[in-house]
Amino acid sequence: MVAQDELNIGDLRLLEVDNRVVLPVNTHVRILVTACDVLHSWAVPSLGVKVDACVGRLNETSLFMLRQGIFYGQCSEICGVGHGNMPIVVESVTVDDYISWLNTKAE
C-alpha cells in the first residue's frame, strides 16, 4: 500500500499500491495463488474474482478482460494485523502496452 504522504492527485487512499498487476485485454489469463504464512483471499469484486490463498496449496482461477481499466480489490480474509494493508490493483492494458511493460520490467 502506498503511504498517504506519497499519494499522487487522483490516487485512492488505502487502495493504491506500489506494484500493480498489469494484464492484457482480450487474452485468457490464468492466475495461480498460494500463501507462505496464513490464509489470504485475492479478491477483485469488479472483475468477479475471489480465490483463496492457502499455505501448501496452489489454487487457480482465470480472467478474460474485455476492456482496459483499473480495478481495485483487497485481501478479503482476516489474515492478521496487516490485513487492512493488503490492497490489490489490476490494470488491464492493450496487448502492445503489455508487451512494452514486460520489456521495461525485464531490463
C-alpha positions as CSV (number, residue, x, y, z in Angstrom):
1,M,0.0,0.0,0.0
2,V,1.2,3.5,-0.8
3,A,1.7,5.7,2.2
4,Q,-0.7,8.6,2.5
5,D,2.1,11.2,2.1
6,E,3.2,9.6,-1.1
7,L,-0.1,9.6,-2.9
8,N,-0.5,11.5,-6.2
9,I,-3.5,13.5,-7.1
10,G,-6.3,11.2,-8.1
11,D,-4.9,8.1,-6.2
12,L,-7.3,6.4,-3.8
13,R,-6.2,6.3,-0.2
14,L,-5.8,2.8,1.3
15,L,-6.3,1.3,-2.2
16,E,-3.3,2.4,-4.2
17,V,-0.3,0.1,-4.4
18,D,3.3,0.5,-5.5
19,N,3.2,-2.5,-7.9
20,R,0.1,-3.1,-9.9
21,V,-0.9,-6.4,-11.5
22,V,-0.8,-5.5,-15.2
23,L,-2.7,-7.8,-17.6
24,P,-3.6,-7.7,-21.3
25,V,-7.2,-7.3,-22.5
26,N,-8.8,-9.9,-24.8
27,T,-6.5,-12.6,-23.6
28,H,-7.2,-15.6,-21.4
29,V,-5.1,-15.2,-18.2
30,R,-4.6,-18.0,-15.7
31,I,-4.0,-16.8,-12.1
32,L,-2.2,-19.1,-9.6
33,V,-2.2,-18.2,-5.9
34,T,-0.7,-19.6,-2.8
35,A,0.4,-18.3,0.6
36,C,3.5,-18.7,2.7
37,D,2.3,-17.6,6.1
38,V,-1.5,-17.5,6.7
39,L,-4.7,-17.7,4.7
40,H,-5.4,-14.9,2.3
41,S,-8.1,-14.2,-0.2
42,W,-7.2,-12.5,-3.5
43,A,-10.4,-10.6,-4.3
44,V,-11.3,-8.1,-7.0
45,P,-15.1,-7.8,-6.9
46,S,-15.4,-5.6,-10.1
47,L,-13.7,-8.5,-12.0
48,G,-15.8,-11.1,-10.3
49,V,-12.8,-12.8,-8.9
50,K,-12.1,-14.2,-5.4
51,V,-9.7,-17.0,-4.8
52,D,-8.3,-18.2,-1.5
53,A,-4.5,-18.4,-1.0
54,C,-3.8,-21.3,1.3
55,V,-0.4,-22.4,2.8
56,G,0.8,-25.5,1.0
57,R,-1.8,-25.4,-1.8
58,L,-1.9,-23.9,-5.3
59,N,-5.3,-22.5,-6.3
60,E,-6.2,-21.4,-9.7
61,T,-8.7,-19.0,-11.4
62,S,-8.9,-17.3,-14.8
63,L,-9.7,-14.0,-16.3
64,F,-10.7,-12.6,-19.7
65,M,-11.0,-8.9,-19.5
66,L,-12.9,-7.2,-22.3
67,R,-11.9,-3.6,-21.7
68,Q,-9.0,-1.5,-20.4
69,G,-9.2,-0.1,-17.0
70,I,-8.1,-0.1,-13.4
71,F,-9.8,-2.5,-10.9
72,Y,-9.4,-2.3,-7.2
73,G,-9.7,-5.1,-4.6
74,Q,-8.2,-6.3,-1.4
75,C,-7.5,-9.3,0.7
76,S,-10.9,-10.4,2.0
77,E,-9.7,-12.9,4.6
78,I,-8.9,-11.8,8.2
79,C,-5.3,-12.8,8.0
80,G,-3.7,-10.9,10.8
81,V,-2.7,-7.4,11.9
82,G,-1.6,-6.4,8.4
83,H,-4.9,-7.3,6.8
84,G,-6.0,-3.8,6.3
85,N,-2.8,-3.0,4.4
86,M,-3.3,-5.5,1.6
87,P,-5.0,-3.7,-1.4
88,I,-4.9,-5.1,-4.9
89,V,-4.9,-3.1,-8.1
90,V,-5.3,-4.8,-11.5
91,E,-4.6,-2.7,-14.6
92,S,-5.8,-4.0,-17.9
93,V,-4.0,-2.6,-21.0
94,T,-3.7,-3.4,-24.7
95,V,-1.5,-6.3,-25.7
96,D,1.0,-3.9,-27.2
97,D,1.2,-1.9,-24.0
98,Y,1.5,-5.1,-22.0
99,I,4.5,-6.3,-24.1
100,S,6.1,-2.8,-23.7
101,W,5.5,-3.1,-19.9
102,L,7.1,-6.6,-19.9
103,N,10.2,-5.3,-21.7
104,T,10.7,-2.5,-19.2
105,K,10.4,-4.9,-16.3
106,A,12.8,-7.4,-17.9
107,E,15.5,-4.7,-18.2
